[in-house]
Amino acid sequence: RTPMNSILGFTDLLKEPETSNEKQQKYIDVIQKSGTRLLNIINDIVD
């Protein structure tokens, strides 16, 4: 629901030993996009 939930959830999935390289790349993309969204939210609050 929130960028932080996404970041935490997908980092947990990355810890799973059976996660394929393809899935790892998808998860990393989601984490990166969520991090960007979270940064934008924080910047909007600070500004």
C-alpha positions in Angstrom: 0.0 0.0 0.0 2.8 2.4 0.8 6.2 2.7 -0.7 7.8 1.6 2.6 5.7 -1.6 2.8 6.7 -2.4 -0.8 10.4 -1.9 0.0 10.3 -4.0 3.1 8.2 -6.8 1.5 10.3 -7.1 -1.6 13.6 -7.1 0.4 12.1 -10.0 2.3 11.4 -11.8 -1.0 15.0 -11.2 -2.1 16.3 -13.0 1.0 14.6 -16.3 -0.2 17.2 -18.6 -1.5 15.0 -20.0 -4.3 14.4 -16.6 -5.9 15.5 -16.7 -9.5 17.7 -14.0 -11.0 14.9 -12.8 -13.2 12.6 -12.4 -10.1 15.4 -10.7 -8.2 15.7 -8.1 -11.0 12.0 -7.4 -11.0 12.0 -7.1 -7.2 14.9 -4.7 -7.3 13.1 -2.6 -9.9 10.0 -2.4 -7.6 12.2 -1.5 -4.6 13.9 1.3 -6.6 10.6 2.7 -7.9 9.1 2.6 -4.4 12.2 4.3 -3.0 11.8 7.1 -5.5 8.1 7.5 -4.6 8.9 7.6 -0.9 11.6 10.2 -1.5 9.1 12.3 -3.5 6.6 12.1 -0.6 9.2 13.2 1.9 10.3 16.0 -0.3 6.7 17.2 -0.7 6.3 17.2 3.1 9.5 19.1 3.7 8.8 21.7 1.0 
